[in-house]
Amino acid sequence: MLFDSHAHVDGPEFDADRDDVLARARAAGVQRMIVIGAVGDTTSAERSVALAERDPGVWATVATHPHDVEKMTPAWWEVHERLARHPRVVAIGETGLDYYYDHSPRQLQQEAFARFIELARAVGKPVVCHIRDAHDDARAILAAGRADELGCVIHCFTGTPDDARAYAALGYYVSFSGIVTYKTAQPLRDAVPLVPRDRLLIETDCPYLAPIPKRGKRNEPAFLTHTAEVVAQCAGMSFEDLAAQTAANTCRVFGLSAP
């Protein structure tokens, strides 16, 4: 069994064939997935929770992506604070810092990140982090918020091997996406064995970042098998052991029972 730890199948990219996408995932062995309600306004969070309510193999997270925190209103926070307590919501995220695009001012990103960590603490759930070109600042904010006590996932890891080693030292989980299959991504492949096996996760981040040999297409959870094959090779594990280990790790960090 594979567990997609980070997918955006709630989005409009899947409105025409969502049921087929979920069926293809199950046929490929991807039995469970975490759907991230954090794209744009709070309708993403509402959609993710609704999907999790009707599919027993899906759980949701809620937050506002760092790209969009400049647009946040008190009403957005009210929605997140309400949904964060929903029984099908297993984490707060994705939240964090993105200094590559800087779609929102960095100070606002930092303030929202810290506040979402506070929300995670208030509801007793882990935090899922989007960190791009901001690893030092992110680690400082996470350390100040004692994220290790909550459970912390660094999703779609794009840092250096040293960054991976630093996150591992803090006790965080590190998730690898289809990027790890790209020809230019050798530093990511080098980072995989630096993450303890019991904190290694895999994800699609679909509809983005389709792995080779699907690159250029809309990504979907069924494609997780390609990422898993590469991560298994990098970790020195069989595909089956990697699938079992990452599924167990995903269940542990999100507080889910083993299948």
Order of alpha helices (4+ residues) and beta strands (2+ residues): beta-alpha-beta-alpha-beta-alpha-beta-alpha-beta-alpha-beta-alpha-beta-alpha-beta-alpha-alpha
